[in-house]
Amino acid sequence: MKIGIDLDDVLCDYATAFVKYHNDTYSTTLTKADIWSYNFWDVLNISREEAVKRVYAFGRSSKMMDIDPVPGAKRAVDSLLARNHELSLITARDADFSDITHHWLARHFPGVFSDIHFVNHYSTTTAPRSKGDVCREIGASMMIDDSFDNAISCHGVCGSGVLLFDAPWNANKELPVGVHRVFSWYDVLEKLT
Ligand SMILES: [Mg+2]
């Protein structure tokens, strides 16, 4: 089947790298466990505009290429390909970050994705799209994401359900039938057998 896969905090250990960058740049003492909301501006008690500015500054820094993959992700996606699944990358990132994203994917996940979609959730210049709309358009039967809101947007669209990677920013969310919490890529492979 066709499976949509998110990038940040599903394949790419974004939060760990961003927290380190943020602590170094803004003299904070955050840990990943402190990120209780997907909306980073709520975590820091700053404006959405300022939070997006910081995320974009990180995105344009040399640190972006140094982000590690999530443990187990590479072996897991290889295993999904071996089972003849077709994998589509669907990221909330702005298409402005297309080059760095393609470079990072070429380094860590070469040849894995049949198509790559930027849905521009934080863009100030390009209209955002919902991941659910992308899944509908490309015919994805399943979505794997760490954002509760993205999971809900794909719920009912992806006939085989949605897998939500457990994270501090979604830990207290109650999941509807059809959205399943997973704790690792090993867990994903188990759910998909
Ligand atoms: Mg994500």
Residues whose N, C-alpha, C, O or C-beta is under 5 A from the ligand:
A	BS01	MG	D6 L7 D8 D9 D146
